Amino acid sequence: MDIFARPLGKLVDFIYNFVAGANLDFESFSAYAISIIIATIIVKLIILPLTLKQTKSMKNMQKIQPKMQELQKKYKNDKETLNMKTMELYKEYKVNPFGGCLPLLIQFPIIIGFFRVLREPVKYVFESPEAYDAINKSFLWIDNLKDTDLWILPIVAALTTYFQSKMMTAQQPSNGDNAAQSSQKMMTTIMPIMILFFARSVPAGLALYWVISNTFQIVQQFIINRNAGALKEDIK
């Protein structure tokens, strides 16, 4: 993932030099913490068009769910005709059933690249241990973002993951599959717990990235939900 981590590291380095050069390096809120927050927001803005495309695809699928259920009921004993009618429905409403997956696949290496940058800042950002050791790495109650934060950031990361998951699943289509809905609810509960334990075992800088990333997505999803009516009109 160096192909993604290298440019992201350069981005953090550029922001850090700009912030530190502007004397925005405070005793309990370091230029390094500010650069992580700004870089996270910039990355989220860069992949925002992909996220919006993914959301629109989900809304389109939600729109045709009643017709999908009618077809499933009508052709429940004729799989071949069901598949043919389903494809015709996709074509009629210009829905790509894989439209939500591709943007997610493109986003994934970017997210992993960012994780590598924050896990190995000497390699990707500061290029020497001496330069990294010399900078202020504080963030509010945390003296050094390379250390682990056992409670506050992990708990906030878990809570924001939960709220983000709830907002996302609320927009996903319900196809009447009780097993799938149960699995979805279980993942909404399990994921925050996994994030809680993960955030307790990595440098606090990574947990800070996760919190800012989740917060951005919660705000983004809130705006999308408010404009859901406009999205529905797009596929008419």
DRENDO-1510 file (C-alpha; in Angstrom, 1 decimal, always signed):
<recs>
REC; n; res; u; v; w
REC; 1; MET; +0.0; +0.0; +0.0 .
REC; 2; ASP; +3.0; +2.3; -0.3 .
REC; 3; ILE; +1.6; +3.7; -3.5 .
REC; 4; PHE; -1.2; +5.3; -1.3 .
REC; 5; ALA; +0.8; +5.8; +1.9 .
REC; 6; ARG; +3.6; +7.8; +0.3 .
REC; 7; PRO; +1.4; +10.7; -1.1 .
REC; 8; LEU; -0.7; +10.7; +2.0 .
REC; 9; GLY; +2.5; +11.0; +4.1 .
REC; 10; LYS; +3.6; +13.9; +1.9 .
REC; 11; LEU; +0.2; +15.5; +2.5 .
REC; 12; VAL; +0.6; +15.3; +6.3 .
REC; 13; ASP; +4.1; +16.6; +6.0 .
REC; 14; PHE; +3.0; +19.6; +3.9 .
REC; 15; ILE; +0.2; +20.4; +6.3 .
REC; 16; TYR; +2.4; +20.0; +9.4 .
REC; 17; ASN; +5.1; +22.4; +7.9 .
REC; 18; PHE; +2.4; +24.9; +7.1 .
REC; 19; VAL; +0.7; +24.7; +10.5 .
REC; 20; ALA; +4.0; +24.7; +12.5 .
REC; 21; GLY; +5.2; +27.6; +10.3 .
REC; 22; ALA; +2.1; +29.6; +11.2 .
REC; 23; ASN; +3.0; +29.1; +14.9 .
REC; 24; LEU; -0.1; +26.9; +15.5 .
REC; 25; ASP; +1.8; +24.5; +17.7 .
REC; 26; PHE; +0.3; +24.8; +21.2 .
REC; 27; GLU; +1.4; +23.0; +24.4 .
REC; 28; SER; -1.7; +20.8; +24.6 .
REC; 29; PHE; -2.8; +20.9; +21.0 .
REC; 30; SER; +0.2; +20.3; +18.8 .
REC; 31; ALA; +0.7; +21.1; +15.1 .
REC; 32; TYR; +1.0; +17.4; +14.5 .
REC; 33; ALA; -2.5; +16.8; +15.9 .
REC; 34; ILE; -3.9; +19.6; +13.8 .
REC; 35; SER; -2.2; +18.3; +10.7 .
REC; 36; ILE; -3.7; +14.8; +11.3 .
REC; 37; ILE; -7.2; +16.4; +11.6 .
REC; 38; ILE; -6.8; +18.6; +8.5 .
REC; 39; ALA; -5.3; +15.7; +6.4 .
REC; 40; THR; -8.2; +13.5; +7.5 .
REC; 41; ILE; -10.8; +16.1; +6.4 .
REC; 42; ILE; -9.0; +16.7; +3.0 .
REC; 43; VAL; -8.9; +12.9; +2.3 .
REC; 44; LYS; -12.6; +12.6; +3.1 .
REC; 45; LEU; -13.3; +15.5; +0.8 .
REC; 46; ILE; -11.3; +13.9; -2.0 .
REC; 47; ILE; -13.3; +10.7; -1.8 .
REC; 48; LEU; -16.6; +12.5; -1.2 .
REC; 49; PRO; -17.8; +12.1; -4.8 .
REC; 50; LEU; -17.3; +8.3; -4.5 .
REC; 51; THR; -19.1; +8.2; -1.2 .
REC; 52; LEU; -22.0; +10.2; -2.7 .
REC; 53; LYS; -22.1; +7.8; -5.7 .
REC; 54; GLN; -22.3; +4.9; -3.3 .
REC; 55; THR; -25.1; +6.5; -1.3 .
REC; 56; LYS; -27.0; +7.3; -4.5 .
REC; 57; SER; -26.7; +3.7; -5.6 .
REC; 58; MET; -28.1; +2.6; -2.3 .
REC; 59; LYS; -31.0; +5.0; -2.6 .
REC; 60; ASN; -31.8; +3.7; -6.1 .
REC; 61; MET; -31.8; +0.1; -4.8 .
REC; 62; GLN; -34.1; +1.2; -2.0 .
REC; 63; LYS; -36.5; +2.8; -4.5 .
REC; 64; ILE; -37.0; -0.4; -6.5 .
REC; 65; GLN; -37.3; -2.7; -3.5 .
REC; 66; PRO; -41.2; -3.0; -3.6 .
REC; 67; LYS; -41.0; -4.0; -7.2 .
REC; 68; MET; -38.2; -6.5; -6.4 .
REC; 69; GLN; -40.3; -8.1; -3.7 .
REC; 70; GLU; -43.3; -8.4; -6.2 .
REC; 71; LEU; -41.0; -10.2; -8.7 .
REC; 72; GLN; -39.6; -12.5; -6.0 .
REC; 73; LYS; -43.1; -13.4; -4.9 .
REC; 74; LYS; -44.4; -13.8; -8.4 .
REC; 75; TYR; -41.5; -15.9; -9.7 .
REC; 76; LYS; -40.5; -17.7; -6.5 .
REC; 77; ASN; -40.5; -21.0; -8.3 .
REC; 78; ASP; -38.9; -19.9; -11.5 .
REC; 79; LYS; -35.4; -18.6; -10.9 .
REC; 80; GLU; -34.5; -18.1; -14.5 .
REC; 81; THR; -37.5; -15.8; -15.2 .
REC; 82; LEU; -36.9; -14.1; -11.8 .
REC; 83; ASN; -33.3; -13.3; -12.9 .
REC; 84; MET; -34.4; -12.0; -16.3 .
REC; 85; LYS; -37.2; -9.8; -14.8 .
REC; 86; THR; -34.8; -8.5; -12.2 .
REC; 87; MET; -32.2; -7.5; -14.9 .
REC; 88; GLU; -35.0; -5.8; -16.8 .
REC; 89; LEU; -36.0; -3.9; -13.7 .
REC; 90; TYR; -32.4; -2.7; -13.2 .
REC; 91; LYS; -32.3; -1.6; -16.8 .
REC; 92; GLU; -35.6; +0.2; -16.6 .
REC; 93; TYR; -34.6; +2.2; -13.5 .
REC; 94; LYS; -30.9; +2.5; -14.5 .
REC; 95; VAL; -29.7; +0.8; -11.4 .
REC; 96; ASN; -26.3; -1.0; -11.2 .
REC; 97; PRO; -26.5; -3.5; -8.4 .
REC; 98; PHE; -22.7; -3.3; -8.1 .
REC; 99; GLY; -22.7; +0.5; -8.1 .
REC; 100; GLY; -22.4; +0.7; -4.3 .
REC; 101; CYS; -19.4; -1.8; -4.2 .
REC; 102; LEU; -17.0; -0.1; -6.6 .
REC; 103; PRO; -16.6; +3.2; -4.8 .
REC; 104; LEU; -16.1; +1.2; -1.5 .
REC; 105; LEU; -13.4; -0.9; -3.1 .
REC; 106; ILE; -11.7; +2.3; -4.4 .
REC; 107; GLN; -11.9; +3.9; -0.9 .
REC; 108; PHE; -10.5; +0.9; +0.9 .
REC; 109; PRO; -6.8; +1.2; -0.2 .
REC; 110; ILE; -6.9; +5.0; +0.6 .
REC; 111; ILE; -8.1; +4.3; +4.1 .
REC; 112; ILE; -5.5; +1.5; +4.6 .
REC; 113; GLY; -2.8; +3.9; +3.2 .
REC; 114; PHE; -3.7; +6.5; +5.8 .
REC; 115; PHE; -3.6; +4.0; +8.5 .
REC; 116; ARG; +0.0; +3.1; +7.5 .
REC; 117; VAL; +1.0; +6.7; +7.5 .
REC; 118; LEU; -0.2; +7.3; +11.0 .
REC; 119; ARG; +1.2; +4.0; +12.3 .
REC; 120; GLU; +4.6; +4.6; +10.8 .
REC; 121; PRO; +5.0; +8.5; +10.7 .
REC; 122; VAL; +8.8; +8.3; +10.7 .
REC; 123; LYS; +8.8; +6.3; +7.4 .
REC; 124; TYR; +6.1; +8.2; +5.6 .
REC; 125; VAL; +6.1; +11.7; +7.1 .
REC; 126; PHE; +9.2; +12.8; +9.0 .
REC; 127; GLU; +11.8; +10.6; +7.3 .
REC; 128; SER; +14.0; +10.4; +10.4 .
REC; 129; PRO; +13.4; +9.3; +14.0 .
REC; 130; GLU; +15.3; +12.4; +15.2 .
REC; 131; ALA; +12.9; +14.8; +13.4 .
REC; 132; TYR; +9.8; +12.9; +14.7 .
REC; 133; ASP; +11.2; +12.7; +18.3 .
REC; 134; ALA; +11.8; +16.4; +18.3 .
REC; 135; ILE; +8.3; +17.6; +17.5 .
REC; 136; ASN; +5.4; +18.2; +19.9 .
REC; 137; LYS; +2.9; +15.4; +19.6 .
REC; 138; SER; +0.3; +16.4; +22.3 .
REC; 139; PHE; -3.5; +16.4; +21.9 .
REC; 140; LEU; -5.5; +17.7; +24.8 .
REC; 141; TRP; -5.2; +15.1; +27.6 .
REC; 142; ILE; -2.7; +13.0; +25.5 .
REC; 143; ASP; +1.0; +13.9; +25.9 .
REC; 144; ASN; +2.2; +11.9; +22.9 .
REC; 145; LEU; +0.0; +10.7; +20.0 .
REC; 146; LYS; +2.4; +7.8; +19.4 .
REC; 147; ASP; +1.3; +6.3; +22.7 .
REC; 148; THR; -2.0; +4.5; +23.2 .
REC; 149; ASP; -5.1; +6.1; +24.7 .
REC; 150; LEU; -6.9; +3.4; +26.6 .
REC; 151; TRP; -10.3; +5.1; +27.1 .
REC; 152; ILE; -11.4; +8.4; +25.8 .
REC; 153; LEU; -10.5; +8.3; +22.1 .
REC; 154; PRO; -11.4; +4.6; +21.9 .
REC; 155; ILE; -14.8; +5.2; +23.5 .
REC; 156; VAL; -15.5; +8.2; +21.2 .
REC; 157; ALA; -14.3; +6.1; +18.2 .
REC; 158; ALA; -16.7; +3.3; +19.2 .
REC; 159; LEU; -19.6; +5.6; +19.7 .
REC; 160; THR; -19.1; +7.5; +16.4 .
REC; 161; THR; -18.8; +4.1; +14.6 .
REC; 162; TYR; -22.1; +3.0; +16.2 .
REC; 163; PHE; -23.9; +6.2; +15.2 .
REC; 164; GLN; -22.4; +6.2; +11.7 .
REC; 165; SER; -23.5; +2.5; +11.2 .
REC; 166; LYS; -27.0; +3.3; +12.4 .
REC; 167; MET; -27.3; +6.2; +10.0 .
REC; 168; MET; -26.0; +4.1; +7.1 .
REC; 169; THR; -28.2; +1.0; +7.8 .
REC; 170; ALA; -31.2; +3.3; +8.1 .
REC; 171; GLN; -30.7; +4.2; +4.4 .
REC; 172; GLN; -30.2; +0.6; +3.2 .
REC; 173; PRO; -33.0; -1.2; +1.5 .
REC; 174; SER; -35.0; -3.8; +3.5 .
REC; 175; ASN; -35.8; -6.9; +1.3 .
REC; 176; GLY; -37.7; -8.7; +4.0 .
REC; 177; ASP; -34.9; -11.1; +4.7 .
REC; 178; ASN; -35.0; -11.5; +8.5 .
REC; 179; ALA; -31.6; -13.3; +8.6 .
REC; 180; ALA; -29.9; -10.5; +6.7 .
REC; 181; GLN; -31.5; -7.9; +8.9 .
REC; 182; SER; -30.4; -9.8; +12.0 .
REC; 183; SER; -26.8; -10.0; +10.7 .
REC; 184; GLN; -26.9; -6.3; +9.9 .
REC; 185; LYS; -28.1; -5.4; +13.4 .
REC; 186; MET; -25.4; -7.7; +14.9 .
REC; 187; MET; -22.7; -6.0; +12.8 .
REC; 188; THR; -23.9; -2.6; +14.0 .
REC; 189; THR; -23.3; -3.7; +17.5 .
REC; 190; ILE; -20.1; -5.7; +17.0 .
REC; 191; MET; -18.2; -3.2; +14.9 .
REC; 192; PRO; -18.1; -0.5; +17.6 .
REC; 193; ILE; -16.9; -3.1; +20.1 .
REC; 194; MET; -14.1; -4.2; +17.7 .
REC; 195; ILE; -13.2; -0.5; +17.0 .
REC; 196; LEU; -13.0; +0.1; +20.8 .
REC; 197; PHE; -10.5; -2.7; +21.4 .
REC; 198; PHE; -8.6; -1.9; +18.2 .
REC; 199; ALA; -8.3; +1.8; +19.1 .
REC; 200; ARG; -6.9; +0.8; +22.6 .
REC; 201; SER; -4.0; -1.1; +20.9 .
REC; 202; VAL; -2.7; +1.4; +18.3 .
REC; 203; PRO; -1.1; +4.9; +18.6 .
REC; 204; ALA; -3.6; +7.5; +19.7 .
REC; 205; GLY; -3.0; +9.3; +16.3 .
REC; 206; LEU; -4.8; +6.5; +14.6 .
REC; 207; ALA; -7.7; +6.7; +17.0 .
REC; 208; LEU; -7.9; +10.4; +16.4 .
REC; 209; TYR; -8.0; +9.8; +12.7 .
REC; 210; TRP; -10.9; +7.4; +13.2 .
REC; 211; VAL; -12.8; +9.8; +15.3 .
REC; 212; ILE; -12.4; +12.7; +12.8 .
REC; 213; SER; -13.2; +10.4; +9.9 .
REC; 214; ASN; -16.4; +9.1; +11.6 .
REC; 215; THR; -17.5; +12.6; +12.6 .
REC; 216; PHE; -17.1; +13.8; +9.0 .
REC; 217; GLN; -19.2; +10.9; +7.7 .
REC; 218; ILE; -21.9; +11.4; +10.4 .
REC; 219; VAL; -22.3; +15.1; +9.3 .
REC; 220; GLN; -22.2; +14.0; +5.7 .
REC; 221; GLN; -24.9; +11.4; +6.2 .
REC; 222; PHE; -27.0; +13.8; +8.1 .
REC; 223; ILE; -26.9; +16.2; +5.2 .
REC; 224; ILE; -27.6; +13.4; +2.7 .
REC; 225; ASN; -30.6; +12.2; +4.7 .
REC; 226; ARG; -32.0; +15.7; +4.8 .
REC; 227; ASN; -31.8; +15.9; +1.0 .
REC; 228; ALA; -33.1; +12.4; +0.5 .
REC; 229; GLY; -36.2; +13.7; -1.2 .
REC; 230; ALA; -34.1; +15.3; -3.9 .
REC; 231; LEU; -32.1; +12.1; -4.5 .
REC; 232; LYS; -35.4; +10.2; -5.0 .
REC; 233; GLU; -36.4; +12.6; -7.7 .
REC; 234; ASP; -33.2; +11.8; -9.6 .
REC; 235; ILE; -34.3; +8.3; -10.7 .
REC; 236; LYS; -37.8; +9.2; -11.7 .
</recs>
